[in-house]
Amino acid sequence: MWYRDFYPKSTPRAVTGGIKAQSKAGAFGTTWWAKKWIGVLESFDIGARLGRGRSYARRGQVTDIGVAPGKVTAKVQGSRPQPYSVVIEIEKLAAKDWDKLIGELNAQAAFAAKLLAGEMPQDIETAFAKVGLSLFPRSLKEIKTSCSCPDWSNPCKHIAAVYYLIGEEFDRDPFLLFRLRGTERDAICGRLSAESGPTAAEADPPATPEPVPSDAATFWASGPLPAALCGDVRLPPVDAAVPKRLGGFPFWRGTDRFQDALAPTYSAAARRGLTVFEAEATALVADPPA
């Protein structure tokens, strides 16, 4: 059709420090909820703009993203000097709808327990369905998108790029879905109750208090340190274990993937720390404090 060629394909301006997708090739998103979000975008049938949107997301053409309840705002650098303004709005659930949903989640302890642990239950959509709701938009009527670019298509490639990056962010933070539906994680978790698992008193029994010396000199004196005070000190078997457990950095802007960029620093710091510790330990053995 003639209108498909009305705006010729253009080359976007290069961006320094833009938000880059963690995915270098293939599909976006690894979790079921991220894939479901991407599936909604791909159901729009916008043709080649999907591929261009993926390219924009991977090149770092998106310069800014803000996520508020029910709304995503972003800036995307195209071929013109000024970035385009993108808005994606998701229909928010009413307060009464959240009340019904919380009641259903609390009625099923497995859902509440997983959500309190920071996980998105695989079948959570069944809880939404039971109260006549949906976690994901069910039709185009529940999604409004706009872009300041001159492209006649809505969604355009700039909207698609933001959509893909939001999908990747769902991998890191599944509760972003709840924000887009109008509420925050704390508001949800604060009203959930997990019936399984030990109580705080059962998990951590009170420690037996140690007697306090009555003599002031004994109280303030430092006794000899045990030889095994620090235990077995060695290099960690996995580099950057804590960041890997926490997941990626939100809307990462680096050239390399967040974990790939961080791991060498953690490895070097661990080796340096072990060297310093061994030197200090050797000095204490050679010249123990009086």
ZIRASUL-V934425 format. One line per field, one symbol per residue. psi: psi as a letter, one per 30 degrees, with the letter a starting at -180 (. if undefined). A space follows every 50 residues. Layout:
psi: ???
This chain:
psi: keffgejlklklkkkkglkkkfkflalkkfleeeeeeeeeefffigbffe eeeeeeeffhfjfkkkjljgkkklkkkbfleklkkkkjkkkkkleeeeee eeeeeffjeeeeeeefggljkegffeeeefgglkelkflfffkkklkglg kfkjkafeeeeeeeeeeefeeejfffeeefgglleeeeffglkkflllle eeeikklkkkkkkfkeeeefkklkkkehefajklkkfkkheeeeefalkk ikflelkeeeeeeeeeeeeeeeeeeeeeeeeeeeeeikk.
